[in-house]
């Protein structure tokens, strides 16, 4: 039985990204399984791995499903790859909050002079 890779953090990352086609800032993660069939073992009616999802606004999502938006398989793979690279980079780059907290851990008593 196929067990697709699930990653809630990655899907949340995608939801913070702009739409892959129009740039609208509010998106959902869309599993692009139909056009990427063969890259995952998901069958009809099943979601593929979360890592093959892309950020889409509601309008573009609807247009994709009704055939008005027809990206090629190559375009979808490029979008998936770019998002994965950006996600990995975000994981490797500490946020400002993480940097501040790390500084506090190194100097728990605060500055003394």
C-alpha positions, 0 to 999 in steps of 0.5 A: 500500500502506498504511503505518501509523504506527509509534511504539515510544516511544508504545506504551511510553508506553501500557504505562505508563498504567493500563487505560482501563476498570478502571484496573489498572496493568499494561497492553498497547497495544491497537490498537482498529482494528475499532471505529475502522475508517475512521479509518485505511486498515488492512484486516482483519487489519492493525493501524492506526496506533499513535496509535489504540491504547489501554492495556488490561489483559489482562482488559479486552483479553479482554473487548473481544475476546469482546464483554463490553466494548463501548465506543462509537466515541466513547469509544475516540476520547476515550481515544485523544485523552486519551492523545495529549495526555498523551504530548505533555505528557510530551514537552514537560515535562522529567523530573527527570533531564533537568533535573539533567543540563541543570544539569550541562551549564550548570555543568560544573565544579560549584559554586565558592565 
